[in-house]
Amino acid sequence: MNIAVLGAGAWGTAIACAISGRHSVVLHARDPDQARAVASTRVNQRYLPAVTLPTALAVSADFDAAIKHASDGLILVATPTRALREISRSLAAADFAGPVAWLCKGLEEIGHRLAHEVVAEEWPAAVDRSGPVSGPSFALEVARGLPTALTTAGSAGFCEVVTDALHGGALRIYSSSDVVGVEVGGTVKN
């Protein structure tokens, strides 16, 4: 599967590392200097310095190329919650028609909305094919391949795609229809 991970912080880098052995993954960093540095050194020195990125993992600052890469696959949004509104607008404008999962936890700072509420406001067409992936996880442990359990929530079809894409090895993904419960659980965990 072709997957784009939008957000090259600790969590985005970790999940990209964890799945790049099974899928074609592009890690998108919005800062071109960061993207170049991570691509050339194979280390995200700022956010996850203890981990060497797999050689199969592509790193890019080109948003449109990352979206195109995932056009027949999956997008994982690994930005802070405060950036989800802007990312949702950008994905809507790009006419991305595939499934989108967000890894961000917490409430939006202004308005105190949960992530699914932000997506519903900015990109209503994506509601049935989107949802959270959350759980009691730590980026460094995921990147190192330590056992981790996460939950995805949304429609049955969406959960099946996300579970098929992410579940494997030490990374266990479970499904739920309780979007609010998964988001609130992630918020409380943080």
C-alpha positions in Angstrom: 0.0 0.0 0.0 1.2 3.6 -0.7 1.0 5.6 2.5 1.8 9.3 3.2 2.6 10.4 6.7 2.0 14.1 7.0 4.1 15.4 9.9 7.7 14.6 10.6 7.6 15.1 14.4 8.4 12.3 16.8 5.1 10.4 16.3 5.0 10.8 12.5 8.6 9.7 12.2 8.0 6.7 14.5 4.9 5.4 12.7 6.6 5.9 9.3 9.5 3.8 10.5 7.2 1.1 11.9 5.3 0.6 8.6 7.9 1.3 6.0 9.1 -2.3 6.0 5.6 -3.4 4.7 4.5 -0.4 2.6 5.8 2.3 0.4 5.8 5.3 2.8 6.5 9.0 2.2 7.2 11.0 5.4 6.2 14.6 4.7 8.0 17.4 6.6 6.6 20.9 5.9 10.1 22.5 6.5 12.3 21.8 3.4 15.5 22.2 5.5 14.2 19.5 7.9 13.2 17.2 5.0 16.6 17.5 3.4 18.5 16.9 6.7 16.4 13.9 7.6 16.6 12.4 4.1 20.4 12.8 3.9 21.3 11.8 7.5 18.5 9.2 7.9 18.0 10.6 11.4 15.3 13.1 12.6 17.7 14.9 14.9 15.2 17.3 16.2 12.3 14.9 17.2 13.6 11.4 17.3 17.4 11.4 17.4 17.9 7.9 18.8 16.4 6.2 15.7 17.9 5.6 12.3 15.3 5.8 9.5 14.9 2.7 7.4 16.4 3.1 3.9 13.0 2.3 2.3 11.4 5.3 3.9 11.2 8.4 1.6 11.3 11.9 3.1 9.9 14.9 1.3 8.8 18.5 1.8 6.6 18.3 -1.3 3.0 18.2 0.0 1.4 17.5 -3.4 3.9 14.7 -4.2 3.1 13.1 -0.8 -0.7 13.3 -1.5 -0.2 11.9 -5.0 1.9 9.0 -3.6 -1.1 8.0 -1.3 -3.8 8.6 -4.0 -4.6 4.9 -4.0 -3.6 4.2 -0.4 -3.8 5.9 3.0 -2.9 9.2 4.6 -1.8 9.4 8.2 -2.0 12.9 9.7 0.7 13.1 12.4 0.6 16.8 13.1 -0.4 18.5 16.4 -4.2 18.9 16.7 -3.7 22.7 16.2 -2.6 21.9 12.6 -5.4 19.5 11.7 -7.8 22.2 10.5 -5.3 23.5 8.0 -4.3 20.0 6.8 -8.0 19.1 6.4 -8.5 22.2 4.2 -5.4 21.3 2.2 -6.6 17.7 1.6 -10.1 18.9 0.7 -8.6 21.3 -1.8 -6.4 18.6 -3.2 -9.5 16.4 -3.7 -8.0 13.5 -1.9 -10.5 10.7 -2.0 -8.9 8.0 0.0 -9.0 7.1 3.7 -7.4 9.5 6.2 -6.4 8.7 9.8 -5.2 11.2 12.3 -2.7 10.4 15.0 -3.0 13.7 16.9 -4.4 13.8 20.4 -6.1 16.5 22.3 -8.6 19.3 21.8 -8.2 22.1 19.3 -6.9 25.2 21.2 -9.5 27.6 19.9 -13.1 26.2 20.2 -12.0 23.1 22.1 -13.1 20.7 19.4 -12.1 17.1 19.1 -10.3 16.1 15.9 -13.3 14.5 14.2 -15.3 17.7 14.7 -12.5 19.7 13.1 -12.5 17.4 10.1 -16.3 17.5 9.8 -16.3 21.3 9.7 -13.5 21.6 7.2 -13.9 18.5 5.1 -17.4 17.0 5.4 -16.8 14.7 2.4 -14.2 12.8 4.4 -16.2 12.0 7.5 -17.1 8.4 6.5 -13.6 7.5 5.4 -11.6 9.0 8.3 -11.0 8.7 12.0 -8.4 8.6 14.8 -5.6 6.1 15.6 -4.8 6.4 19.2 -3.6 4.6 22.3 -1.1 4.4 25.1 1.9 4.6 22.9 5.3 6.4 22.9 7.0 7.4 19.7 10.4 6.0 20.6 9.0 2.6 21.5 7.0 2.4 18.2 10.0 3.4 16.1 12.1 0.7 17.9 9.6 -2.0 17.2 8.5 -2.6 20.8 5.0 -4.0 21.4 2.4 -1.4 21.0 -1.4 -1.6 20.9 -3.5 1.2 19.2 -7.1 1.6 18.4 -8.6 3.1 15.2 -12.2 4.3 15.2 -14.7 5.1 12.5 -16.8 3.2 9.9 -16.3 -0.5 9.5 -14.7 0.0 6.1 -12.4 2.7 7.2 -11.2 0.6 10.2 -10.6 -2.4 8.0 -8.3 -0.4 5.7 -6.4 1.1 8.6 -6.1 -2.1 10.5 -4.9 -4.0 7.4 -2.3 -1.3 6.7 -0.9 -0.8 10.2 -1.4 -4.1 12.1 1.7 -6.3 12.0 4.7 -7.3 13.9 4.8 -5.6 17.3 2.2 -3.0 16.2 -1.3 -4.2 17.0 -4.3 -2.2 15.8 -7.8 -2.8 17.0 -11.0 -1.3 15.7 -13.9 0.5 17.3 -16.9 2.5 16.2 -16.5 4.9 19.1 -14.7 7.8 17.6 -15.4 10.1 20.5 -14.2 7.5 23.1 -11.0 6.9 21.2 -10.3 10.6 20.9 -11.1 11.4 24.5 -9.0 8.4 25.7 -6.0 9.8 23.7 -6.6 13.3 25.1 -6.8 12.0 28.7 -3.7 9.8 28.2 -1.7 12.9 27.2 
